[in-house]
């Protein structure tokens, strides 16, 4: 790893030195070059007086760059401007302070950026303007060559003493970047601000302000070629009022799959509606957002290694979650047509314990991809349509490819559902989880342990029930009166004369008295014998955390029996019995302790 590094892509047009001139039509007052008393960056700035008379009028400061500059959207022209009297300039609507870009001092465009009602206090401020946007006013006939830059002040009064207007460093670009970071010396917000705010820099991109920091432009955490290890907490970041920039100008982007970004209890808020600030994980870096809040920002894009825990998204645009995990979050009055966009039912299932509140428009969750069963766990929905339909305000919009699927609701509230054409969704509410964690005697989780748990006598699901089966190719159709099961439930079949009919199978429900399953081969005839069916709660291998789980509705408590073991692949473990009951209200969770099979 490497020590943190903080850099900028800004190109300096002028650092406050050199010979500035007066733009045509903005000649009020007297211009002072190389002012060594009032600079904010470097050692000099250019300043201007109003003189004893002449106001109201325009006063300007500008400089001709050595050559035309290339400023491509969403990059911008940054300028440090100063006013020394609160009543000096007009309102924002009347162009109290304007940034100018043109081809010469007689041919330029003006963008209104501040006024006495938006910048009521004296001092220095850095403003960004995208010169590709429509100007508020034009002087002369500027060409497409961008080589004259400056600021104009619409002065209402004369100031008899001093120079109450000034222009310092002017640059163009957009991106401030953090790379590197190591144990006990991670990249942090304060490091960005310190580098930004040094006298020789004053980039105006990520500056320290009272109570936190201000972002003006794009903050890149890592690059395509260099990772970042960024970890910070308890920071507040505001997104600058960037009224004359592209909507995409303000942004936070995480790059490089080897990067790690941890933000804990950090607050982000947009101060205007023009460029609210996007948050994008471009490469599948390790990203942990814990207890953070995001207010009035634009869109969010996460990937599979992003974990979002106990975060608040208030009045943001759509969150495209990818395969990220979102747990115990609050999503309040999202402005998008959909608050959270999930690219598959499996990715939607990674949203749990989350509170969605609607202002009466938009969906909480939209699901695309291929139709498949999924479970939403402990989510609540307030302010959404009370019943299923297509108003655009249903809590869940299943917009997958055509097909049938089950939406199991485990805890929380049952959402209203909208479905796309050709999609059929069965909502199963009141679901609980049944899970087994497998450990060894030292308490270490065991991966790839095999777990089998089936129904025992006395519950709502089948135990050792006699059935009949008709085979057609590899499809077995089972006649089973009042079986109480659903598509994608599992059964264990035994006692059939054909081996292909026996085993553990996932069923497709036909009706209340029959279902089908697919065999590994075609027996060629119908099976005989006393064929038995039992409902299977869990069947499969444990994951890296030693867990296996399922979720469904249990109409009443279900006694269960089974085992866990690891007999394939060293180390081997002896079988451990499981015997309990799935509570219809709270579910079932157990730990199976295995001992080594020497």
Helices and strands as residue ranges (DSSP letters): E 2-8, E 11-14, E 31-35, E 45-48, E 57-64, E 76-83, E 97-104, E 107-114, E 123-129, E 137-139, E 148-155, E 165-173, E 175-181, H 189-197, E 206-209, E 212-215, E 218-221, E 229-233, E 236-239, E 251-254, E 260-264, E 267-270, E 278-281, E 286-290, E 293-295, E 300-301, E 306-309, E 312-314, E 319-320, E 325-327, E 330-332, E 338-342, H 345-348, E 351-352, E 355-357, E 363-367, E 374-377, E 380-382, E 396-398, E 403-410, E 417-419, E 423-429, E 432-440, E 450-455, E 465-472, E 475-479, E 490-494, G 499-501, E 503-506, E 508-511, E 514-518, E 531-541, E 547-552, E 558-566, E 573-582, E 588-594
